[in-house]
Amino acid sequence: MNENIRELEEITKVLLKSEDNFGELKQAIDDLEQLFLSVTEFDVHNPEIREDIHLSTGKAIGPLWAAMCVKEILRTKRFISGLYQGIRAALERFTSPIRILYAGTGPFATLAIPLTTVFSSEEIHFTFLDINPKSIQYVKKIIRAFAAEEYVTQIVQGDATEFRSDQPFHLIITETMQNALQKEPQVSITMNLVPQIVPDGILIPQNIIVEAALLNPKKNDERIMGLTDSENCYHILGEIFELNKNTARQFSSSNINIGETSYFPEVVLAFPQDVSAGFRQLCLLTTIQVYDEVILNHWQCSLNLPMKLMELDLHNSKPNWLSFQYLLSAKPGFKYSIL
Ligand SMILES: C[S@@+](CC[C@H](N)C(=O)[O-])C[C@H]1O[C@@H](n2cnc3c(N)ncnc32)[C@H](O)[C@@H]1O
């Protein structure tokens, strides 16, 4: 076994632990980043790798920014753990090897490569897909460095919102999102790929929920100082969006397309008249069920940061209704209005 694989194996053991021991976890993530940078001879000064690709369905972030995602400690840990759990479930359901599509690998195929130290190449086969040619070049280096050739059936440079496979997959994973599903094409990618999963196959993340909420900035300051729990800082108004295998299929038939924009069903929520005036920031909260009990909750990483929409003056009067609608375009995100 080469030294790179040995080191990756040790890091992966830490990432797959059920508890979050922050000192140990931070060290493992730092080591993983350094290992990826060194085996790929990643050239952080090359201006090409800073360039995002702008699609009609959202922004594909450039290889440098995609590489830096590894540093989001809980994001990386939860996604790798969730993928691990999803693969185990797929191995019980289907005959090996499990066909996995990883859409949006970035330059390191960060979420998949560590798991080559845990599963055998008889158990899992990956198709790696990214739109960025530079990322694809680096992915090829990563595969060589960790002698993972037998795990990878195909490496595709292409758009995951249009990609078509000859064979369906047992599991599909994609992390092409920001908080409140804004800017990046997670929704379009999921809608295109879900029909390419076998019946009873697995989508990761399994479910993404966006809720509208009222945030209390004073209580949020107390949360930051460790004086209160996050649940006390906001008042949930209601769920406005869910992205999973079922909704991804439904959206394809229920959306209305006008020009370059696809309009999702509008959601109207009643405004609570008894909420105190301190809860004055209208925001969107994102919860990601990566797989089963592996969940990324509010504030755990950038994908779960509350997205602030507007300040409300609740001292004199309160609105009656709020409306939200997800729009798919070159800048995906929510449109909202006060009724
Ligand atoms: C947020 S990064 C994630 C990188 C890596 N998977 C990780 O989790 O650390 C998203 C990656 O998805 C790719 N991507 C975004 N939109 C895409 C699309 N429509 N088709 C293929 N790749 C896409 C970007 O090029 C980028 O490499």
The ligand as a MOL file (V3000), in Angstrom:
LIG
                    3D

  0  0  0     0  0            999 V3000
M  V30 BEGIN CTAB
M  V30 COUNTS 27 29 0 0 0
M  V30 BEGIN ATOM
M  V30 1 C -19.4420 23.0630 -4.2510 0
M  V30 2 S -18.2790 22.2710 -5.3290 0 CHG=1
M  V30 3 C -18.1360 20.7160 -4.5140 0
M  V30 4 C -16.8270 20.0170 -4.7100 0
M  V30 5 C -16.7280 18.6510 -4.0480 0
M  V30 6 N -17.7500 17.7450 -4.5580 0
M  V30 7 C -16.8980 18.7390 -2.5530 0
M  V30 8 O -17.9660 18.3800 -2.0630 0
M  V30 9 O -15.9670 19.1580 -1.8710 0 CHG=-1
M  V30 10 C -19.3200 21.9980 -6.7280 0
M  V30 11 C -18.6740 21.3580 -7.9370 0
M  V30 12 O -19.7270 21.0640 -8.8380 0
M  V30 13 C -19.3680 21.4160 -10.1600 0
M  V30 14 N -20.5980 21.7340 -10.8750 0
M  V30 15 C -21.4710 22.7290 -10.6270 0
M  V30 16 N -22.4610 22.7360 -11.5180 0
M  V30 17 C -22.2370 21.6980 -12.3500 0
M  V30 18 C -22.9220 21.1800 -13.4690 0
M  V30 19 N -24.0430 21.7280 -13.9170 0
M  V30 20 N -22.4090 20.0980 -14.0880 0
M  V30 21 C -21.2750 19.5150 -13.6380 0
M  V30 22 N -20.5790 19.9840 -12.5910 0
M  V30 23 C -21.0530 21.0530 -11.9480 0
M  V30 24 C -18.4480 22.6010 -10.0050 0
M  V30 25 O -17.6350 22.7200 -11.1540 0
M  V30 26 C -17.7090 22.2490 -8.7050 0
M  V30 27 O -16.5640 21.5100 -9.0190 0
M  V30 END ATOM
M  V30 BEGIN BOND
M  V30 1 1 1 2
M  V30 2 1 2 3
M  V30 3 1 2 10
M  V30 4 1 3 4
M  V30 5 1 4 5
M  V30 6 1 5 6
M  V30 7 1 5 7
M  V30 8 2 7 8
M  V30 9 1 7 9
M  V30 10 1 10 11
M  V30 11 1 11 12
M  V30 12 1 11 26
M  V30 13 1 12 13
M  V30 14 1 13 14
M  V30 15 1 13 24
M  V30 16 1 14 15
M  V30 17 1 14 23
M  V30 18 2 15 16
M  V30 19 1 16 17
M  V30 20 1 17 18
M  V30 21 2 17 23
M  V30 22 1 18 19
M  V30 23 2 18 20
M  V30 24 1 20 21
M  V30 25 2 21 22
M  V30 26 1 22 23
M  V30 27 1 24 25
M  V30 28 1 24 26
M  V30 29 1 26 27
M  V30 END BOND
M  V30 END CTAB
M  END
